[in-house]
Amino acid sequence: MTESFSKLKTPGRKSKTSRFILSVSLLLAALTLLSACSSDNGGGNNDGNNDGNNDGGAIVNVPKDASDEEIIAYSYIEGVVSIFEMGHEYADAGLTIATEYPYGTAAASICAMRYAVDCLLELQGAAMPEDGRLYDWDEIAALGWASPYPYLFEGIVFCAKGETEAAMSCFEKAEANISITEDDHFLIYLINLNADQLQTLRTILTEVEDNIFAVYTPAPVAIPRSEYNYNAYYLREQGIEALDESVADAALAMQYYRAALSLEPFNGDNYAGIAALWLELGEAEMAINWLNEGLFIDPENEMLTSLLEAMKGVLGQ
């Protein structure tokens, strides 16, 4: 079942990091101009979008007098809510493991923005809240291993602190993820919000965060933070490496394969990996269950059919 790690090209690596750095530089230069324009025209206005109700249960109440910078932030939140609602669709379809991707991604993405807002408020003199929420980038990233936004928002905070090298390192890691979009570059405008705007934004973020966690209870995740965790092939290879260590870590390998399955619930390779892992752990019944489920979803998968033949020999069937 082993895929050769040596054949793995660094997934998602793009040559657009320099474009992102240029975008950040241009955006920073434009912040003062945008602020002046906003004060002249009274800021942006978001008509017809203030009821904020979403079928998924998360609520986004956009202030009527929202500035251009705030509208960028609220558009991001609405996008995260859409990902959250995808989790409901997976749940309704009975794809329990698959829900871990959209729910986890939504949780990590919204928590990352909320933590960034808290950091920006702290830079403006506010105290960091003590409300039991997550205040650690790695812990937030672990909620949704495939999300690029913990890296992006950590970079924005470094940028606000004037730590350019650290900021660019985070931006480069965010850019490695295929989920990042050109529009996400404009989230740098968060650093131009005043304390009142940030506090209003935080109130909305915590409401959405609470709604997400009312539905989603994240399981402990031991997968190390990486800019490549969005890639199921990479996750499977990491699972294999966890078993190749001098002291094999089957629990970590299982987490990697479950993460890969959540990303690609219809790819038989993920089921084959989990089945093979259970077989290696001596749990033949679990291995057979995963093998059968995989063959039902992806009956022509070569890894599954090869594993089936191997298991027949091992189990004497």
C-alpha positions as CSV (number, residue, x, y, z in Angstrom):
1,M,0.0,0.0,0.0
2,T,3.0,2.3,0.4
3,E,3.3,5.3,-1.9
4,S,6.9,6.4,-2.4
5,F,7.6,9.6,-0.5
6,S,10.6,10.2,-2.8
7,K,8.2,10.8,-5.7
8,L,6.3,13.4,-3.8
9,K,6.8,16.9,-5.2
10,T,6.3,19.6,-2.6
11,P,2.5,20.0,-3.0
12,G,0.9,23.3,-3.8
13,R,4.2,25.2,-3.9
14,K,3.6,28.2,-6.0
15,S,5.7,31.0,-7.4
16,K,3.3,33.7,-6.2
17,T,4.9,34.4,-2.8
18,S,6.7,37.4,-4.3
19,R,3.4,38.6,-5.7
20,F,1.9,38.3,-2.2
21,I,4.8,40.2,-0.6
22,L,4.4,42.9,-3.3
23,S,0.6,43.0,-2.6
24,V,1.2,43.4,1.1
25,S,3.7,46.2,0.5
26,L,1.2,48.0,-1.8
27,L,-1.6,47.5,0.6
28,L,0.4,48.9,3.5
29,A,1.2,51.9,1.4
30,A,-2.5,52.3,0.6
31,L,-3.8,52.1,4.1
32,T,-3.5,55.8,4.9
33,L,-5.1,56.7,1.6
34,L,-8.0,54.3,2.2
35,S,-8.5,55.6,5.7
36,A,-8.6,59.2,4.4
37,C,-11.1,58.3,1.7
38,S,-13.3,56.4,4.2
39,S,-13.5,59.4,6.5
40,D,-14.4,61.6,3.6
41,N,-17.3,59.5,2.3
42,G,-18.5,58.1,5.6
43,G,-17.2,54.6,5.1
44,G,-18.7,51.7,3.2
45,N,-22.3,50.6,3.4
46,N,-23.5,47.1,3.2
47,D,-27.1,47.3,2.0
48,G,-29.6,44.5,2.3
49,N,-27.2,42.1,4.2
50,N,-27.9,43.0,7.8
51,D,-30.3,40.3,8.9
52,G,-27.2,38.0,9.0
53,N,-29.1,34.8,9.3
54,N,-27.4,31.7,7.8
55,D,-29.0,28.3,7.5
56,G,-26.0,26.7,9.2
57,G,-26.8,28.5,12.5
58,A,-23.9,30.9,12.5
59,I,-24.9,34.6,12.4
60,V,-23.0,37.5,10.8
61,N,-24.5,40.9,11.6
62,V,-22.7,43.4,9.4
63,P,-22.9,47.0,10.7
64,K,-24.7,49.3,8.3
65,D,-22.0,51.9,8.6
66,A,-19.2,49.4,8.1
67,S,-16.0,50.8,6.6
68,D,-14.3,49.3,3.5
69,E,-11.8,47.5,5.8
70,E,-14.6,46.0,7.9
71,I,-16.5,44.9,4.8
72,I,-13.4,42.9,3.8
73,A,-13.4,41.2,7.2
74,Y,-17.1,40.5,7.2
75,S,-16.9,39.0,3.7
76,Y,-14.3,36.6,5.0
77,I,-16.5,35.6,7.9
78,E,-19.4,34.9,5.5
79,G,-17.1,32.7,3.5
80,V,-16.1,30.8,6.6
81,V,-19.8,30.3,7.5
82,S,-20.3,28.8,4.0
83,I,-17.6,26.2,4.8
84,F,-19.3,25.5,8.1
85,E,-22.6,24.9,6.3
86,M,-20.8,22.4,4.1
87,G,-20.3,20.4,7.3
88,H,-24.0,20.2,7.7
89,E,-24.4,18.8,4.2
90,Y,-21.8,16.1,4.9
91,A,-23.5,15.3,8.2
92,D,-26.9,15.0,6.5
93,A,-25.3,12.6,3.9
94,G,-23.9,10.4,6.7
95,L,-20.3,11.3,6.0
96,T,-19.3,11.6,9.6
97,I,-15.5,11.6,9.2
98,A,-15.8,14.0,6.2
99,T,-17.4,16.6,8.5
100,E,-14.1,17.0,10.3
101,Y,-12.7,18.9,7.3
102,P,-15.4,21.7,6.9
103,Y,-16.2,22.0,10.6
104,G,-12.5,22.0,11.6
105,T,-11.5,24.4,8.8
106,A,-14.3,26.8,9.8
107,A,-13.3,26.6,13.5
108,A,-9.6,27.2,12.8
109,S,-10.3,30.0,10.3
110,I,-12.7,31.9,12.5
111,C,-10.6,31.4,15.7
112,A,-7.5,32.6,13.8
113,M,-9.2,35.9,12.9
114,R,-10.6,36.4,16.4
115,Y,-7.1,35.8,17.9
116,A,-5.6,38.2,15.4
117,V,-8.2,40.8,16.4
118,D,-7.4,40.3,20.1
119,C,-3.7,40.8,19.3
120,L,-4.4,44.0,17.4
121,L,-6.6,45.2,20.3
122,E,-3.7,44.4,22.7
123,L,-1.3,46.5,20.5
124,Q,-3.8,49.4,20.9
125,G,-3.7,49.0,24.7
126,A,-6.4,46.5,25.5
127,A,-5.8,43.6,27.8
128,M,-5.9,40.1,26.3
129,P,-9.2,38.5,27.3
130,E,-9.3,35.7,29.8
131,D,-12.4,33.9,28.5
132,G,-11.3,30.4,27.9
133,R,-10.9,30.7,24.2
134,L,-7.8,29.5,22.3
135,Y,-4.9,31.9,22.3
136,D,-2.2,29.9,20.6
137,W,-1.5,29.7,16.9
138,D,-0.5,26.0,16.9
139,E,-3.6,25.0,18.9
140,I,-5.9,27.0,16.6
141,A,-4.2,25.5,13.5
142,A,-4.8,22.0,15.0
143,L,-8.6,22.6,14.9
144,G,-8.5,22.6,11.1
145,W,-5.1,21.2,9.8
146,A,-6.0,22.1,6.2
147,S,-6.7,25.8,6.8
148,P,-4.1,28.4,5.6
149,Y,-5.7,31.1,7.7
150,P,-3.8,30.6,11.0
151,Y,-0.6,31.3,9.1
152,L,-2.2,34.3,7.3
153,F,-3.5,35.9,10.5
154,E,-0.4,35.2,12.4
155,G,1.5,37.0,9.6
156,I,-0.8,39.9,9.8
157,V,-0.1,40.2,13.6
158,F,3.6,40.1,13.0
159,C,3.1,42.7,10.3
160,A,1.3,45.0,12.8
161,K,4.2,44.5,15.2
162,G,6.7,45.5,12.5
163,E,8.3,42.0,12.5
164,T,8.5,41.9,8.7
165,E,10.7,38.7,8.4
166,A,8.4,36.7,10.6
167,A,5.3,38.1,8.8
168,M,6.7,37.1,5.4
169,S,7.5,33.6,6.6
170,C,3.9,33.1,7.7
171,F,2.5,34.6,4.4
172,E,4.7,32.3,2.4
173,K,3.3,29.3,4.3
174,A,-0.2,30.5,3.8
175,E,0.5,30.9,0.1
176,A,1.5,27.3,-0.2
177,N,-2.1,26.3,0.4
178,I,-4.3,26.0,-2.6
179,S,-7.3,27.4,-0.6
180,I,-5.8,30.9,-0.3
181,T,-7.3,33.4,-2.8
182,E,-6.3,36.8,-4.1
183,D,-9.0,38.4,-2.1
184,D,-7.4,37.1,1.1
185,H,-4.5,39.5,0.5
186,F,-6.8,42.4,1.5
187,L,-7.3,41.0,5.0
188,I,-4.1,42.9,5.8
189,Y,-6.4,45.9,6.1
190,L,-7.4,44.6,9.6
191,I,-4.4,46.5,10.9
192,N,-6.0,49.8,9.9
193,L,-9.1,49.3,12.1
194,N,-9.5,51.3,15.3
195,A,-10.3,49.9,18.7
196,D,-14.0,50.4,18.4
197,Q,-14.1,48.7,15.0
198,L,-12.0,45.8,16.2
199,Q,-14.2,45.3,19.2
200,T,-17.3,45.3,17.1
201,L,-15.7,42.7,14.8
202,R,-14.6,40.6,17.8
203,T,-18.2,40.5,19.1
204,I,-19.4,39.1,15.8
205,L,-16.4,36.7,15.6
206,T,-17.1,35.3,19.0
207,E,-20.8,34.8,18.2
208,V,-19.8,32.8,15.1
209,E,-17.1,30.9,17.0
210,D,-19.6,29.9,19.7
211,N,-22.1,28.7,17.0
212,I,-19.5,26.6,15.4
213,F,-18.5,24.9,18.6
214,A,-22.1,24.4,19.6
215,V,-22.2,21.9,16.6
216,Y,-18.6,20.8,16.4
217,T,-16.5,19.3,19.2
218,P,-13.0,18.9,17.9
219,A,-11.2,15.7,18.8
220,P,-7.6,16.1,20.1
221,V,-5.3,16.4,17.0
222,A,-1.6,15.5,17.2
223,I,-0.8,16.3,13.6
224,P,2.1,18.8,13.5
225,R,1.3,22.1,11.9
226,S,2.4,22.3,8.3
227,E,1.6,24.4,5.3
228,Y,1.1,21.1,3.3
229,N,-1.6,19.6,5.5
230,Y,-4.2,20.5,3.0
231,N,-2.9,17.8,0.7
232,A,-4.3,14.3,1.3
233,Y,-1.4,12.6,-0.5
234,Y,1.1,14.5,1.8
235,L,-1.0,13.4,4.8
236,R,-0.9,9.7,3.7
237,E,2.9,9.9,3.3
238,Q,3.3,11.4,6.7
239,G,1.2,8.6,8.1
240,I,3.6,6.1,6.4
241,E,6.6,7.9,7.9
242,A,5.1,7.8,11.3
243,L,5.1,4.0,11.1
244,D,8.7,4.0,9.7
245,E,10.2,5.7,12.7
246,S,12.4,3.7,15.1
247,V,9.5,3.7,17.5
248,A,6.4,3.5,15.3
249,D,3.6,5.9,16.2
250,A,0.4,4.1,15.1
251,A,-1.8,6.7,16.8
252,L,-0.3,9.5,14.8
253,A,-0.4,7.5,11.6
254,M,-4.1,6.9,12.2
255,Q,-4.7,10.7,12.7
256,Y,-2.9,11.4,9.4
257,Y,-5.0,8.9,7.5
258,R,-8.3,10.1,9.1
259,A,-7.3,13.6,8.1
260,A,-6.7,12.5,4.6
261,L,-10.0,10.7,4.5
262,S,-11.8,13.8,5.8
263,L,-10.3,15.8,2.9
264,E,-11.0,13.1,0.3
265,P,-13.9,10.9,1.5
266,F,-14.3,9.2,-1.9
267,N,-10.7,8.2,-2.4
268,G,-10.1,4.5,-1.8
269,D,-6.5,5.1,-1.0
270,N,-7.4,6.6,2.3
271,Y,-9.6,3.6,3.3
272,A,-6.8,1.2,2.2
273,G,-4.3,3.0,4.4
274,I,-6.6,2.8,7.4
275,A,-7.5,-0.8,6.8
276,A,-3.8,-1.7,6.4
277,L,-3.0,0.1,9.6
278,W,-5.7,-1.8,11.5
279,L,-4.3,-5.0,10.1
280,E,-0.8,-4.1,11.3
281,L,-2.2,-3.5,14.7
282,G,-3.7,-7.0,14.8
283,E,-7.3,-5.8,14.5
284,A,-8.4,-7.9,11.5
285,E,-12.1,-7.2,12.0
286,M,-11.6,-3.4,11.9
287,A,-9.4,-3.8,8.9
288,I,-12.1,-5.8,7.1
289,N,-14.7,-3.2,7.9
290,W,-12.6,-0.4,6.5
291,L,-11.7,-2.5,3.5
292,N,-15.4,-3.2,2.7
293,E,-16.4,0.4,3.2
294,G,-13.6,1.5,0.9
295,L,-14.5,-1.0,-1.8
296,F,-18.2,0.1,-1.6
297,I,-17.2,3.7,-2.3
298,D,-14.3,3.1,-4.7
299,P,-14.6,-0.5,-6.0
300,E,-12.0,-0.2,-8.7
301,N,-9.3,1.2,-6.5
302,E,-6.0,-0.6,-7.0
303,M,-4.7,-0.2,-3.4
304,L,-8.0,-1.7,-2.0
305,T,-8.1,-4.6,-4.4
306,S,-4.4,-5.4,-3.8
307,L,-5.0,-5.2,-0.1
308,L,-8.0,-7.5,-0.4
309,E,-5.9,-10.2,-2.1
310,A,-3.2,-9.8,0.5
311,M,-5.7,-10.1,3.4
312,K,-7.1,-13.2,1.9
313,G,-3.7,-14.8,2.0
314,V,-3.0,-13.5,5.6
315,L,-6.4,-14.5,7.0
316,G,-6.6,-17.7,5.0
317,Q,-9.9,-16.7,3.3
